Amino acid sequence: MSDKIVKENKDLEGWILDEILRLKIRINHYSLLKNSSSFFELPMKISETKAVMNVINKKDSHCFKRKICIQTCKLDSHWHFTTPASLSLDVMLLHTKITIELFTDYDMLLFIENGVKGGISQCSNRYAIANNKYMPDFNYDDEMQYLIYLDANDLYGYAMSKYLPLEDFA
C-alpha cells in the first residue's frame, strides 16, 4: 500500500484522498436475523492516520466510493451506467493508453454487437439421424443432415485470451 493514503484538512472539515493502492473497503455489517455484527479491521496505515470515515447511509457510501474512484482512476463513476463493466474498460484504456477507433458508421457497431455471444447451448433431442453423402444409407430425397459431437470447455477463458479489435471495424 502507498505511504500517503488519507490526510485530514487543517481545519478538520473533512478529508482529502491522495492515493490508495489495492485497498478493499471493509464494512461493519449488522444482521437483524442473527442479532450479530461482523466487523473487519481497517488496514494499519489508515488506522494510524486516524482518517476513518463513518459511513452511515448508502448516499455517504456512494460518495466515498466515487471519491476513491476519482482520485485513484481519474474517472467519475457517475458517467458509467454499468459501473463494473464500463468503468473497468475505461480504466484499462486509460492505463494502457490504447485508443479505439471512433465508431462513425452503423456497420462498425454491428461488428461488435454481432460478436457478442452468450446463453446456453444444449441438445434436447436424444435421438438424431444423419443423412449425408458419407452415410451408407444416404437418401437423396431427404434433407441433408450432419451430426457433430463438440465438447468445448473454458470457452470464456479462450475468448479472454484473444486480443480485442481496436480499428478496421468493417
N, C-alpha and C positions, 0 to 999 in steps of 0.2 A: 504494500500500500504506500501511497505517496506520503512524504513528510508533512507537506502543507495540505491540510484537509479542510477544516472549517475554522473560521475566525469570527469572533463576535465584533460588532461595531463598537467604536469607542464610547458611544452614549448608551450602549447596551439596548439599543432599539430593536435589534434583530440579529441576523447572522448573514455572513457572506460565504458563499461556497466557492473556494478556489479550485480545488481539484480533488476528485475521488476516483481511485482506480480499483476495480474489482471489489466493489462494496455491495453487499447484499443488505437490503433494508430489513431489519428484524422488527417483529410486531408482537406486542403483548395481546394475546388472544384470550378472551373470556367466553366460556361456554355456559349458557344458562341451563342446558340439559344436564351437564355433568357437574355444575356448580364448581368449576375449577378454572384456573387460568394457566397458560403456559407462557413463559417469558424467556426470550433469548437475549443473552448478553450482547451489548454493543462491542465492536472492536475496541481494543485498548487505546488506540491513538485518538479515537473520538471521545472516549470517556475521559481521558486525561485533559483534553482541551475544554471540557465541560460545555461543549457546544451541542447539546442534545435538544432536539425539538420535540415537544409533546404534541402529537397529532391526535386530535380528539375526534374529528369527524372526517367524512370522506372528502370534503372540499379541501381541508388542510392537507390531507394525504396526497390529493391530486396536485396541489400547488407545489408540495415538496418534491414529488417525483418529476414534475415539469421543470423545476429549478435545477435539479440534478441533471436532467436531460439537456437543458440549455447550456449548462456550464461544462459538462463533460463532452457532449457530442456536437455542440454548437448548432443544434437543431431544436425547433419547438415542436413538442408532441401534439399541439393543437392543430397543426397543419397536416397531420397524418390521421386519416379516418380509421384505418385498420392499423393501430399503433404497432403491434409486434411485427407484422409483415412489412409494411411500407417504411416504418422507421428504421428497421434493421437494414433494409435495402439501401436507404439513403445514407445511413452511417457507413455502410460498406463502400458505397460510391464515393463518399467524402474522404474516407481514409485511404482508399486505393488510388484516388484521383483518376478514376476511369470515367470517360464521358460517353454516354449513349447517344446515338444519332437521334435527333428530334423527329418525332412522327409527324410527317407532313401530308400523309396520304392514308386513306382508309384501309388500303390493302396492307400497309405496314402494321396497322393494329390487328387486322385479321391474321397476319402471320403469327403474331404472338398468341392470340386467342385460340386459333386452331391447334396450337401446340400444347395447350393445356389439356392434360388427360386426368382422369380420375374415376372413381367409382369402383365397382366390383364386377368381376367377370366370372361367370360360372357356367357349368354345363348342367342344365337341369333335365336333359333328355338322357335316360340311362342306356338307350339302345339307338344306335345310328348305323346306317348302311352307306358305304361309299359306293359311288358309281362314277368311274372314270376309266380312261383308256388303259390304265395299268392293272385293272382288275380282270380276273379270268371270266367273270360273268357280266361283263360290261354291256349295258343296254343303251343303244344309240337313241332310243325314243325318249328315255327319261332324262331329267336334268342332271348335268354333271355335278357330282358332289365329292369333295375330298375331306378326309378326316386328318386332323393333326393333333398330336399329343405335345403339349407345351407345358413344361414345368419351369417356371421362372421364379426365382427368389431374389429378394432385395432389388426390385426394380427402382425404388426410390433412391437407394444408395447409388445405383448405376447412373440414374439421371443427375444426381447431385455431383457426380464426378466429372461431368461434361461441362465445357465452357458455355457461358451464356452468349447469345448473339449481341453484338454491340452496334453493328451497322449493316447495310445492304439488306434491309427487311423487305424483300420483294419476292 
